[in-house]
Amino acid sequence: MSKIKITFEKLKELNKSALIPFITAGDPSPKDTVSLMNTLVENGADMIELGIPFSDPMADGPVIQRASERALKNKVGIKDTIKLAKDFRETNKKTPLILMGYANPIEAIGVENFISLIKEAQIDGVITVDYPPEESKEFVKRLKKEKIDSIFLLSPTTEDERIKLIAKQASGFLYYVSLKGVTGAANIDINQVSENVKNIQKYSDLPIAVGFGVRDPKTAKAVSKISDGVVIGSRIVKEIEESNEIEIIPNVKKLMHSMKVAMDSSSA
Amino acid sequence: MQPYDLPDEFGHFGQFGGTFVAETLIEALDELREMYSKYKDDPDFLAEFHSDLKHFVGRPSPIYFAERLTKQMGGAKIYLKREDLNHTGAHKVNNTVGQALLAKRMGKPRVIAETGAGQHGVATATIAARLGLECVVYMGSEDVKRQSPNVYRMKLLGATVVPVESGSKTLKDALNEALRDWVTNVSNTFYIIGTVAGPHPYPMMVRDFNSVVGKECLDQMPEIANKQPDVVVACVGGGSNAMGIFYPYIEHKNVKLIGVEAAGEGIETGRHAAPLTSESKIGVLHGNRTYLMQNSEGQIIETHSVSAGLDYPGVGPEHSWLKDSGRASYVAIKDDEALEAFHNLCRVEGIIPALETSHALAYAQKLAADMSPEEVILVNLSGRGDKDINTVANISGISL
């Protein structure tokens, strides 16, 4: 069984939702990435999404795009991202690690090469933002062979037939995009999200994590009550961007802590 | 021989094309594909399209025999398809009229567009004004600086121009930003892409709307030249003017098709915008798989060309297919060669061509000199050069 699946099952027994923070590899500098990842885990992260920097991140908002630009300035691309992931694995064997990125860097280094590198780095899952199921059957098959989960996005506009199609290819969990827009966009409508998550559950037994637009502890808590996982990306990346170098770790710690406390509190 | 019927239902031209977008855009693309296939053969829609092309754009555009240029080169006869005489001064308007009419049929009150040099932005703003649609144009902040007359033109036409500060601040970043707008405002917004790139159905749809150019040539060439051309030459950035004139000729196997990319300062310098000629690797950008200028780890690299309209790291997927299948060939022309052809056409024929088009002219001239007087070259004169006079003057050391 995959580490991602085991983690969701354990949390479910405790009636808890997974806290899944996102950072971009190499932002603000490659030497910060592993310590930031450890900070995330020490402060409640149940799994980590690590972004692969890309020059043209179409589905991301300005905050994550700027993180990509900073990382690329530091010369961190897909290979260094995987190296950083591997460095993290040397300090942490347990926490599921998911890479999130775009198709072109993966194809540029070669799909076979990519898969063998991430296998060696013990990465647990991959989200390829611009690989819809129709264009990624072969890729998913090869990941499956290596027991690496393929995580797909679902959006508020995804129709029922398509939910079925995606759920069939996906493993690990389904990533529900809570709003029409890019990462870090406007506030979300929690009732709408709740309804859509329930609808997805009709077609799939996979855990459902919700992301894009979770910006404060209150929203994190509300989302955690209606889903199996809460992805927090732009809010953390923004904290990194706006902090002085020496304050990055303490500020991220504080932010993670506030999200975690809110998600764990049982009061309404 | 099997008729040419690409793309397939998923938008693939062999291994190229397709739909490489985030799930958030799939619904919008499904809707667009459905509506386009509903209207593309609809007699009412086509009547409206052709009526606007005739009365608003001024089609058909003439084909002109460039007699003095032909004499100067001393070889094949050179004919020019005068897309520069269209309303707004380029071929771009054919496609924007088609897409805007489709937006209207789909009940979308707002259109958005990306633009590099500003020609597609101006064409979109123009048709949006004509149809009473709200119009927002995304333009890299570097291009906003370089192309201020076109920015003002768009504003005069009632459009909002949004400068894009991300990435390299040029066309590709404007395209990224327009896609983000579309994802966010999908329900009331139609995205008018300006070239034969983007996810399916855009490469097919933009080609279809622009193929009015080549269809007219099929009728006009026998009249004016007593034969179909031996060679058709067109410049290629994203490749919409080239696809527009190539497409109806694909099945005319004895007509050679040649696309001319921007070699910038020279392919060997790396400062160019010629993914096909420079044998770049195949990759995925802006929703399709195609030849793409990128580094070894798949980051898109900055391009260079004297003409903003050719300054794009990718190329429409159908061109990648035509190259690999051998049906078309691709060459590249450097900045200085294009400028020389620009000045030459001004003086010899009394036509100021766009710098993009000047790349096609430069190659056609070289080619003509090596061909016989019985042979015929047809060049797509895709746009007029009024927009480029500041650039040309600057290079010549003249301040206007």
Interface residues (C-beta under 8 A of the other chain):
Chain A: P53 F54 S55 D56 P57 M58 A59 G61 P62 Q65 R66 E69 L72 G77 I78 K79 Y102 A103 N104 P105 I106 E107 A108 I109 V129 D130 Y131 P132 E134 E135 F152 L153 L154 S155 T157 T158 E159 R162 I166 V177 K180 G181 V182 A185
Chain B: F10 G18 T19 F20 V21 A22 E23 T24 I26 E27 A28 S166 G167 K172 D173 N176 L179 R180 V183 T184 N185 V186 S187 K281 I282 G283 V284 L285 H286 G287 L292 Q294 N295 S296 E297 G298 Q299 I300
